[in-house]
Amino acid sequence: MTTTLAPPAAEAPPAPSRRFRWERTALGALLLGTLVAYLINLSANGWANSFYSAAVQAGSESWTAFFFGSSDAANSITVDKPPASLWLMELSVRLFGLHSWSILVPQVLLGVATVAVVYAAVRRPFGAGAGLLAGLVLAVTPVAVLMFRFNNPDALLVFLMAGAAYAVVRAVEDGRTRWLVLCGALIGFGFLAKQLQVLLVVPGLALVCLFAGPPRLGKRVVQLFAAGAAMVVAAGWWLLAVELWPADSRPWIGGSQENSILELTLGYNGLGRLNGEETGSVGGGGGELPAGGNGMWGSTGIGRLFEAAQGGQIAWLIPAALVTLIAGVLLRGRAGRGDRQRASLLLWGSWLLVTGLVFSFMAGIFHQYYTVALAPAVAALAGIGAVLAWRNRFRGWVRLATALGLALTTATTWMLLSRSAEFLPWLRWAVLVAGVVATALALLALPRRAAVGAALIAAFVALSGPVAYSVQTIGTAHAGSIPSAGPNVGRDMGGPGGMRDGRDGGGHGAFPGGTFPGGTAPGGVATGTVTGGPATTGTDGARTGGGTMGGLLGSSTPTQQVVALLESDADSYTWVAAAVGSNSAAGFQLATELPVMPIGGFNGSDPSPTLEQFQEYVRDGRIHYFIGGSRGGPGGSSTSAGSEIAAWVEQNFTATEVDGVTLYDLTAE
């Protein structure tokens, strides 16, 4: 008897597992929710930091300004950073025109992308749950909500640092050199966003690769050299081009005193940030700290990140993150050298420790929004910690560590919410009660259903404070040079007199009362405003009535009458106006979309142009108006170029008041 076997039917491709579908749906919801939340009320921020918005406008008009990062399309001076953070916004403005959304939406997209990258980096060694929690924590971190809706360089910087961390995670997995080359390239490009700050994550990334990479030691060393070469190439091409470019055919390098990008890198944006000796900085440099460690940029020390200025931005989960780091390393203590989970813990832990310690003790310029650089590390460790606590909840010492993390989080949240007692006054009490309950439950070996309930209570303790601050941040307009997330807590943000926090109506980052001690800002730029009647701010940051002169940290807001005057016969001039300080010039430039010369750069203290150069421009008929009311130079020094120019104009030209703005027609006979 013969038996005939039928050919097997073609096998259908396997359907996605329920787990995969759940993960994909949850990730989509996280990213879509982040996008929608970050877009809500976005236009309320107007021009945000008008110093950078003016540079974006310039780069959208001139490819030379695009390449160098010039403050104006006539290329008189650059911003005090490399231009990479401006490029995406400038391309957006070229495509969609100049308005608040075309500038800020690219920053929002960087925020969503950073959440996705952190999710991916944490998911690979710890699973989807940890990755999703890490992404969620990052998305609701107040300072991240603030800066991914703002136009400072930090959005691109944080995205690139997170990308470099992801590349290291992949390199530890498979040992391929290409991942470390990618890591180096991302770090190098991050240098073109905010210079040396990106290097704070490099020691940790390098040590993790050297310790945990799969290849033999010799190859790991070679791979690190390859990563270093990629970093140098990614940053060096632009630095070399600027250094070799003839100085008389490019803009002055803003923030430098010698027209040198290397000086800017190593001085004002380099070692000066650590030791307080930023030549040409606000106030002319910090110098040695007085007794007690209080400098002009706030107190230094191990508790700096928990102080009023910084605490509500980032500190909510730092104690829990540190507990996770210690407990996680102990859990993986007997694992092999290449253990991916331990490597990931060391990666994020080193990021948090190195960056946090530098921020805590740096004596130079420090603003609370810098802490966004800590957000990916805190978020990653928070997500990892939650999953490790769940998976190991039947180990007694892990329950103790979990209870310690919850107790510290409860105490930190209580402290931070108590600083804004009028903001949701019930919330701190709810967190306190829930924190006590969650801490007690964490000590018990609960059955699964009860453990889920305890986990939900713990999530409320950990996230309610950051979420409340983030919602408040989204609903509040922020503008100026020193933005701050969350409600007003009476923070002293450092600096002479103590700066306001950059909320709309809060001085736009100016100093209390609109002035520094002595009536002038560091750099000699008066911060007081001159109004010409009620003013209404539109979505693009321009005002329809009244006007302000601007200042060191706040943008000018010209009226329609002033704008019309500047636009008249504009094609006959290289610059329709000039003003001391970039923010004094920025609002006029944004309103007219025409070049306005920012004498002395951001601080009004850079020696560009000199009095002789300015006089030559006037003789050649290249500048139409000088906008009065401010003088440049550290401490208002009469020997600075800005002060000399202002004095010369006042002596030789007639002042005209237009809607409260003092104008000098430099073409009048």
C-alpha positions in Angstrom: 0.0 0.0 0.0 1.4 3.3 -1.0 0.8 6.5 0.9 1.0 9.8 -0.8 1.9 12.8 1.3 0.5 16.2 0.3 3.0 19.0 -0.1 3.0 21.3 2.9 1.0 24.4 2.6 2.9 27.7 2.3 3.5 29.1 5.7 2.0 32.5 6.3 4.3 35.1 7.9 3.9 35.1 11.7 1.5 37.7 13.0 3.0 40.3 15.4 2.8 39.1 19.0 0.5 40.7 21.4 3.6 42.0 23.3 5.0 43.6 20.2 1.6 45.2 19.3 1.3 46.5 22.8 4.8 48.0 22.8 4.3 49.6 19.4 0.9 51.1 20.5 2.4 52.4 23.8 5.4 53.9 22.0 3.1 55.6 19.5 0.9 57.0 22.2 4.0 58.3 24.1 5.5 60.0 21.1 2.2 61.4 19.8 1.3 62.6 23.3 4.6 64.3 23.7 4.2 66.0 20.3 0.7 67.3 21.0 1.6 68.5 24.5 4.7 70.3 23.3 2.8 72.0 20.5 0.0 73.3 22.8 0.3 77.1 23.4 3.6 77.1 21.5 3.0 80.4 19.9 2.7 82.1 23.3 6.5 82.0 23.5 6.7 84.4 20.5 10.3 84.8 19.5 11.4 83.0 22.7 15.1 84.0 22.9 15.1 86.8 20.4 18.9 86.7 20.4 18.8 83.4 18.6 15.6 84.2 16.6 17.3 87.2 15.1 20.2 85.0 14.0 17.7 82.5 12.5 16.1 85.3 10.5 19.6 86.4 9.3 20.5 82.8 8.3 17.3 82.4 6.4 18.2 85.4 4.3 22.0 84.9 3.8 23.9 81.7 3.4 27.0 83.4 4.8 25.1 84.2 7.9 23.8 80.6 7.9 27.3 79.2 7.8 28.8 81.4 10.4 25.8 81.9 12.7 25.6 85.7 12.2 23.3 87.9 14.2 22.4 89.9 11.2 22.2 89.2 7.5 24.8 91.8 6.7 27.2 89.7 8.8 28.7 92.1 11.3 29.0 89.7 14.2 28.0 86.1 15.1 26.2 84.7 18.1 28.4 83.5 20.9 28.0 79.8 19.9 28.7 77.8 16.8 25.8 77.7 14.4 24.6 74.1 14.3 21.6 74.7 16.6 20.4 77.4 14.3 20.6 75.4 11.0 17.4 73.4 11.4 15.4 76.4 12.4 16.9 78.5 9.6 15.9 75.8 7.0 12.4 75.7 8.5 12.1 79.5 8.1 13.3 79.3 4.5 10.6 76.8 3.8 7.7 78.2 5.9 8.5 81.9 6.4 9.5 83.8 9.5 7.1 83.3 12.5 7.2 81.7 15.9 6.1 78.3 14.8 8.7 77.9 12.0 11.3 78.6 14.6 10.0 76.6 17.5 8.4 73.5 15.9 11.9 72.1 14.9 12.8 72.3 18.6 9.6 70.4 19.5 10.5 67.7 16.9 14.0 67.4 18.5 12.2 66.8 21.8 10.0 64.1 20.5 13.1 62.5 18.8 15.0 62.6 22.1 12.2 60.8 23.9 12.3 58.1 21.2 16.1 57.8 21.4 16.1 57.4 25.2 13.3 54.9 24.9 15.3 52.9 22.4 18.6 53.1 24.4 16.9 51.9 27.6 14.7 49.3 25.9 17.6 47.3 24.4 19.1 46.1 27.7 16.1 46.4 30.0 13.0 45.8 27.9 10.1 47.8 26.6 8.6 48.7 30.0 11.8 50.4 31.2 12.2 52.2 27.9 8.6 53.5 27.9 8.9 54.7 31.5 12.2 56.4 30.7 10.7 58.2 27.7 7.7 59.2 29.8 9.8 60.6 32.6 11.9 62.6 30.1 8.8 63.9 28.3 7.4 65.4 31.6 10.6 66.7 33.1 9.8 70.4 33.5 13.1 71.7 32.1 12.8 69.4 29.1 9.3 70.7 28.5 10.6 74.2 28.6 13.7 73.8 26.4 12.1 71.6 23.7 9.7 74.5 23.2 12.4 77.1 23.2 15.1 78.1 20.7 18.3 77.9 22.7 21.0 75.4 21.6 20.2 73.0 24.4 17.5 71.1 22.4 19.9 69.9 19.7 22.7 69.4 22.3 20.6 67.0 24.4 19.3 65.1 21.3 22.9 64.5 20.1 24.1 63.4 23.5 21.2 61.0 23.8 22.0 59.7 20.3 25.6 59.2 21.3 24.5 57.2 24.3 22.3 55.0 22.1 25.3 54.3 19.8 27.3 53.2 22.8 24.5 50.8 23.9 24.7 49.3 20.4 28.5 49.1 20.5 28.4 47.2 23.8 25.9 44.8 22.2 27.8 43.8 19.1 31.2 45.4 19.3 31.0 46.9 15.9 33.3 49.9 15.2 30.6 51.8 13.2 28.6 52.4 16.4 31.5 54.1 18.1 32.3 56.1 15.0 28.7 57.3 15.0 29.0 58.1 18.7 32.1 60.3 18.0 30.4 62.0 15.1 27.3 62.9 17.2 29.5 64.2 20.0 31.5 66.3 17.4 28.4 67.7 15.9 27.2 68.5 19.5 30.3 70.6 19.9 29.0 72.7 17.0 25.8 73.2 19.0 27.2 74.3 22.4 30.9 73.7 22.3 32.6 72.0 25.3 29.5 71.2 27.3 28.9 68.1 25.1 32.2 66.7 26.3 30.8 66.2 29.8 29.3 62.8 28.7 32.4 61.7 26.9 34.4 60.2 29.9 31.5 57.9 30.9 30.8 56.8 27.3 34.5 56.1 26.7 35.0 54.1 30.0 31.9 52.0 29.3 33.1 51.1 25.9 36.6 50.4 27.2 35.3 48.2 30.0 32.3 46.4 28.6 32.9 46.3 24.8 32.9 42.8 23.3 36.2 42.9 21.4 39.6 42.3 22.9 41.2 45.1 24.7 43.5 46.1 21.9 40.6 46.4 19.4 38.5 48.4 22.0 41.3 50.9 22.3 41.6 51.2 18.5 37.8 51.7 18.3 38.0 54.5 20.8 40.7 56.2 18.7 38.3 55.8 15.7 35.5 57.4 17.7 37.9 60.3 18.7 38.9 60.8 15.1 35.2 61.0 14.1 34.5 63.5 16.8 37.4 65.7 15.7 36.3 65.6 12.1 32.7 66.3 12.9 33.6 69.4 14.8 36.9 70.3 13.3 35.8 71.0 9.7 33.8 74.0 10.7 36.4 75.3 13.3 39.2 75.0 10.7 37.1 76.7 8.0 36.4 79.7 10.4 40.0 79.9 11.5 41.4 79.8 7.9 38.8 82.2 6.5 40.2 85.7 6.1 39.0 87.7 9.1 38.1 90.8 7.0 35.6 88.8 4.8 33.7 87.1 7.6 31.7 88.3 10.6 33.4 89.0 14.0 33.3 85.9 16.2 30.8 87.0 18.9 31.8 86.4 22.5 35.6 86.7 21.7 37.8 89.6 22.2 40.3 88.7 19.5 37.9 87.6 16.8 38.9 84.0 17.2 36.7 80.9 17.4 39.5 79.1 19.4 39.5 81.9 22.0 35.7 81.6 22.3 36.0 77.8 22.7 38.7 77.8 25.3 37.7 81.1 27.1 34.2 82.4 27.3 32.6 79.0 26.4 35.3 76.9 27.9 37.4 77.1 31.0 35.9 80.4 31.8 32.6 78.6 32.6 34.4 76.5 35.2 36.6 79.0 36.9 34.5 82.2 36.4 37.0 84.0 34.3 34.9 84.5 31.2 36.6 87.4 29.4 33.9 89.6 27.8 31.2 87.9 29.9 28.2 89.5 31.6 29.9 91.5 34.4 33.4 91.0 33.0 34.1 87.6 34.7 33.4 86.0 37.9 36.9 85.6 39.4 37.3 83.9 42.8 34.2 83.0 44.8 33.8 84.9 48.1 33.7 83.0 51.4 30.7 80.7 51.5 30.9 79.8 47.9 28.4 82.3 46.6 29.4 83.7 43.2 27.6 86.1 40.9 25.8 83.1 39.3 24.5 81.7 42.6 26.0 79.4 45.2 28.1 76.5 44.3 28.3 73.2 46.1 26.8 69.7 46.2 23.3 71.0 46.9 23.1 73.4 44.0 20.8 71.3 41.9 18.2 71.3 44.7 18.1 75.0 45.3 15.2 77.2 44.3 16.5 78.2 40.9 17.3 74.6 39.8 15.2 72.3 42.0 11.9 72.5 40.2 13.6 72.1 36.8 15.3 68.7 37.3 15.7 67.6 41.0 12.5 65.6 41.5 14.0 62.2 40.7 17.7 62.7 41.2 17.8 60.9 44.6 15.8 57.9 43.2 18.2 57.8 40.2 21.2 57.6 42.4 19.6 54.8 44.5 18.9 53.0 41.2 22.5 53.4 40.1 23.9 51.8 43.3 21.2 49.1 43.6 21.4 48.2 39.9 25.2 47.8 40.0 24.9 45.6 43.1 22.2 43.4 41.3 24.6 42.9 38.4 27.7 42.5 40.5 28.5 38.9 39.5 27.7 39.4 35.8 30.5 39.1 33.2 32.6 42.1 32.0 30.3 42.6 29.0 27.0 42.6 30.8 24.8 45.0 28.9 22.6 46.0 31.9 25.5 47.0 34.1 27.1 48.8 31.2 23.9 50.7 30.7 23.7 51.6 34.3 27.3 52.9 34.3 26.6 54.9 31.1 23.6 56.8 32.5 25.1 57.0 36.0 28.4 58.5 34.8 26.4 61.0 32.7 24.4 62.1 35.7 27.4 62.2 38.1 29.9 64.0 35.9 27.5 66.5 34.5 25.8 67.1 37.9 29.0 67.6 39.7 30.3 70.1 37.1 27.1 72.0 37.2 27.2 72.0 41.0 30.7 73.4 41.3 31.3 75.5 38.2 32.1 79.1 39.2 31.3 80.8 35.8 28.0 81.6 34.1 25.3 79.1 35.1 21.6 79.2 34.4 19.0 76.8 35.6 18.0 75.7 32.1 21.4 74.1 31.6 20.1 71.3 33.8 18.2 69.9 30.7 21.5 68.2 30.0 20.8 65.9 33.0 17.2 65.0 31.9 18.0 61.9 29.8 20.2 60.4 32.4 17.7 61.0 35.2 14.9 59.7 33.1 16.8 56.6 32.0 17.7 55.7 35.6 14.2 56.3 36.7 12.8 53.9 34.1 15.4 51.3 34.8 14.9 51.6 38.6 11.2 51.0 38.3 11.6 47.9 36.3 14.4 46.5 38.4 12.3 47.1 41.6 9.4 45.3 40.1 11.3 42.3 38.8 13.2 41.9 42.1 10.5 42.8 44.5 10.7 39.5 46.4 14.3 40.3 47.4 14.3 41.9 50.8 17.2 44.3 50.2 15.7 45.4 46.9 12.5 46.3 48.7 14.5 48.3 51.2 16.2 50.2 48.3 12.9 50.8 46.7 11.4 52.2 49.9 14.5 54.4 50.3 14.1 55.7 46.8 10.4 56.4 47.4 11.0 58.1 50.7 13.7 60.4 49.1 11.4 61.2 46.2 8.5 62.0 48.6 10.8 64.3 50.6 12.2 66.0 47.5 8.7 66.6 46.0 7.4 68.0 49.3 10.4 70.4 49.4 10.0 71.6 45.8 6.2 72.0 46.0 6.5 73.8 49.3 8.5 76.5 47.5 5.4 77.4 45.5 2.8 76.9 48.2 0.1 78.8 46.2 0.5 76.6 43.3 -1.8 73.6 43.7 -1.5 73.7 47.5 -3.2 70.4 48.0 -0.7 68.5 45.8 2.2 68.4 48.3 -0.1 66.9 50.9 -1.4 64.3 48.5 2.1 63.4 47.6 3.1 63.2 51.2 0.3 60.9 52.1 0.8 58.8 49.0 4.5 58.7 49.6 4.2 57.4 53.1 1.8 54.7 51.9 3.9 53.7 48.9 7.1 53.6 51.1 5.4 51.3 53.6 4.0 49.0 50.9 7.4 48.8 49.2 8.7 47.1 52.3 6.2 44.2 52.0 6.3 41.2 49.7 2.9 41.8 48.2 0.9 39.5 45.8 0.9 40.6 42.2 -2.5 42.4 42.3 -1.6 44.4 45.4 1.8 45.1 44.0 0.3 46.7 40.9 -1.8 49.0 43.1 1.3 49.9 45.1 3.2 50.6 41.9 0.5 53.0 40.7 0.7 54.9 44.0 4.5 55.1 43.6 4.0 56.4 40.1 1.8 59.2 41.4 4.4 60.1 44.0 7.2 60.2 41.3 5.4 62.0 38.5 2.7 64.3 39.9 5.1 67.1 40.8 6.9 67.1 37.4 3.7 66.7 35.5 2.1 69.7 37.4 5.1 71.8 36.7 5.2 70.8 33.1 1.5 71.6 32.6 2.1 75.0 34.2 5.1 75.5 31.9 3.1 74.7 28.8 0.4 77.2 29.8 2.8 80.0 30.5 4.5 82.2 27.9 8.4 82.2 28.2 10.7 84.7 26.5 14.1 86.2 27.0 17.6 84.8 27.7 17.0 83.0 31.0 13.8 80.9 30.8 12.6 78.9 33.7 10.0 76.1 34.0 7.2 75.8 36.6 5.6 78.4 38.8 7.4 81.3 40.4 9.1 80.2 43.6 10.9 83.5 44.3 14.1 82.0 43.0 17.4 83.8 43.1 18.9 82.9 39.8 22.3 84.4 40.4 23.8 87.4 38.8 23.9 90.9 40.1 20.6 91.7 41.7 19.2 88.2 41.0 17.6 87.7 37.6 14.0 87.1 36.9 13.0 83.9 35.3 12.2 84.8 31.7 8.4 84.4 31.9 6.2 86.7 30.0 5.6 89.7 32.2 8.7 88.7 34.3 11.1 91.0 32.7 12.0 88.7 29.9 15.0 87.6 31.7 15.9 91.1 32.9 16.9 92.1 36.4 14.6 93.2 39.1 13.3 96.6 38.5 14.7 96.5 35.0 18.2 97.5 36.0 21.4 96.2 37.5 23.0 97.9 40.5 24.1 101.3 39.4 21.4 101.6 36.7 23.2 99.6 34.0 23.6 96.0 33.2 26.9 94.2 33.0 28.2 95.2 29.6 26.9 98.7 30.3 23.6 98.1 28.6 20.6 99.6 30.4 17.9 97.1 31.1 15.1 99.6 31.8 12.4 99.9 29.2 10.8 102.9 27.7 7.2 102.5 26.7 5.1 104.5 24.4 1.7 103.4 25.4 -0.2 100.1 25.9 1.5 97.3 24.1 0.0 94.1 22.8 2.2 91.2 21.9 1.3 89.2 18.8 2.2 85.6 18.1 5.4 86.6 16.3 6.7 88.6 19.2 6.0 92.0 17.5 3.9 94.6 19.3 1.1 96.6 17.8 1.3 99.5 20.3 3.8 101.0 22.6 7.4 99.8 22.5 10.5 99.0 24.5 14.1 99.7 24.0 15.3 96.2 25.0 18.4 95.5 26.9 21.1 93.0 27.9 18.6 90.1 28.5 15.3 91.3 27.1 14.4 92.0 23.5 13.4 95.3 22.0 9.7 95.5 20.9 9.3 98.2 18.3 5.9 99.7 17.4 4.5 99.9 13.9 5.5 103.5 13.5 9.2 102.7 14.4 9.1 99.7 12.0 7.8 101.9 9.2 10.5 104.4 9.8 13.2 101.8 9.7 11.8 100.2 6.5 11.7 103.4 4.6 14.3 103.4 1.8 15.8 100.3 3.4 17.5 99.1 0.2 19.8 102.1 0.3 21.6 100.8 3.5 23.5 97.8 4.6 22.0 98.1 8.1 18.8 99.9 8.6 19.9 100.6 12.2 22.5 99.9 14.8 22.1 99.4 18.6 24.4 98.4 21.4 23.9 94.8 22.3 22.2 92.0 20.4 18.9 92.0 22.3 18.6 95.7 21.8 18.9 95.1 18.1 17.0 91.8 17.8 13.4 93.0 18.1 13.9 95.7 15.5 15.5 93.1 13.1 12.7 90.6 13.7 10.0 93.2 13.1 11.5 94.6 9.9 13.3 91.4 8.7 16.1 93.7 7.8 19.7 93.8 9.1 20.2 95.7 12.3 23.8 95.9 13.6 24.2 94.6 17.2 27.2 96.6 18.4 29.4 94.6 20.8 27.4 91.4 20.3 25.3 89.8 23.1 26.9 91.6 26.0 27.6 94.8 24.1 31.2 94.4 25.2 32.8 92.7 22.2 35.2 95.2 20.3 33.2 95.0 17.1 32.9 97.4 15.4 35.5 99.8 16.7 34.6 103.5 16.8 36.8 104.1 13.7 35.0 101.3 11.8 31.6 102.6 12.8 32.6 106.1 11.7 33.7 104.7 8.3 30.3 102.9 7.9 28.5 106.2 8.6 30.7 108.1 6.2 29.9 105.5 3.5 26.2 105.8 4.2 25.8 102.1 5.2 23.8 102.7 8.5 20.6 104.6 8.5 19.7 105.0 12.3 21.4 104.5 15.6 19.0 103.4 18.3 19.9 105.2 21.5 19.4 104.5 25.2 22.2 102.0 25.9 26.0 102.0 26.2 28.4 99.0 25.9 31.4 97.7 27.7 31.9 95.9 31.0 30.4 97.7 33.9 29.5 100.6 31.6 33.1 101.4 30.9 33.4 104.6 28.8 36.4 103.1 27.0 34.5 100.2 25.4 33.7 100.4 21.8 30.0 100.4 22.4 30.2 103.3 24.8 32.5 105.3 22.5 30.2 104.8 19.6 27.1 105.8 21.6 28.9 108.9 23.0 30.1 109.9 19.5 26.6 109.6 18.0 25.1 111.6 20.9 27.6 114.4 20.3 27.3 114.6 16.5 23.7 113.7 15.7 20.2 114.9 16.7 18.0 112.6 18.8 14.4 112.0 17.8 11.8 110.3 20.0 9.5 107.9 18.2 7.0 106.0 20.4 9.5 106.2 23.3 12.4 105.0 21.2 15.4 107.3 20.7 16.6 107.4 17.1 19.5 109.2 15.6 19.4 109.6 11.8 23.1 109.0 10.8 22.5 110.2 7.2 21.3 113.7 8.3 23.6 116.5 7.3 
